[in-house]
Amino acid sequence: MTLPNTFELDARDGEARTGRLTTPHGVVRTPAFMPVGTAGAMKGLHWREVRDAGTDIVLGNTYHLMLRPGAERIAALGGLQRFTGWNGPMLTDSGGFQVMSLAQLRKLGEGGVTFRSHIDGSSHELSPERSIEIQRLLGSDIAMQLDECVRLPAERGDIERAMQLSLRWGERSRRAFETAAEGTMLFGIAQGGDVPELRRASARGMVETGFHGYAIGGLAVGEPQAVMLAMIEEVAPLLPADRPRYLMGVGTPQDILEAVKRGIDMFDCVMPTRNGRHGMAFTRLGPVNLANARHADDPRPLDEQSAWPATRSYARAYLHHLVKSGETLGAMLLSEINIAYYQHLMAGIRDAIAQGSFEQFWEQTRAGWAQGDITPR
């Protein structure tokens, strides 16, 4: 059975694409960056700030939400959107990556994975079917298949085993999803590590199964950027042109710009908020480390040309003071500034593709980052 398509391409410029993905909770403009609200909240930010920054869609985490407060409880309270107050589109990941990276005493098999919670040691099972059931209870607009992600570097045999298992789990996830609510979507995930032929085999198998959208997983896990981009170039041409493409867990502004150039439509990463909590701001002139002592007497804002109020209003000296003092406000402001910058970058990308000027935008943006933060006057 062919799954219905809710993705519409508006323009292409080279391999870069811009379009719209229609979900039960609204339209997502692509290329899109999804801020990560792991446990149903954006660390240090109110949903209002996330929305005002231009965010169309956010990500929630199946593993964390199934453990606390529980998928059945969230369903009884009306689903994730009503529970959290975020009324826009939401994608939930399958929980597989967190099981592999966080859970204690995990045991992987054909049926799924059993593990003990990192919170209280309680025992749980996660199968492709249970992952889909949890995501259905959460009420997400876009669900992800359960897969196994292997950290790189890894032996080829381990990469191939995980890739083949992920394909079989993808088929089971697809069957389990067939009774999902109308308009919701299921994305498959291509694995294969850093081995080109395994990436191609995974992509072909995933397309044969058939999904609403297609993700590339198992990257941004420690490999060089050149390897990540090479794997995108192996996979993207094999994916249906009329379906969205999602690069999971990516990444830096540079990663996003390069991946868009290679045909990717969707991204997520904790970097804007995590780096913000550690004193790092993202700007059009590259990253700025506010913990650095050179900002202590600098009255300038981070970027006086920014459209975002916090970016152009607060002195670097004040932000430096907040960071060095460990004040919560510092983490909040920098997280807000970073989310706004990421969404400003995505808006610029979309506009450039629509106007047929993406190559020029790519060059100008990279030149700004290369220029770096200017020294105080």
Secondary structure, 3 states (H helix, E strand, C coil): CCCCCCEEEEEEECCEEEEEEEECCEEEEECEEEEECCCCCCCCCCHHHHHHCCCCCEEEEHHHHHHCCCHHHHHHCCCHHHHHCCCCCEEEECCHHHHHHHCEEEEEECCEEEEECCCCCCEEEECHHHHHHHHHHHCCCEEECCCCCCCCCCCHHHHHHHHHHHHHHHHHHHHHHCCCCCCCEEEEEECCCCCHHHHHHHHHHHHHHCCCEEEECCCCCCCCHHHHHHHHHHHHHHCCCCCCEEECCCCCHHHHHHHHHCCCCEEEECHHHHHHHCCEEEECCEEEECCCHHHCCCCCECCCCCCCHHHHHCEHHHHHHHHHHCCHHHHHHHHHHHHHHHHHHHHHHHHHHHHCCHHHHHHHHHHHHHHCCCCCC
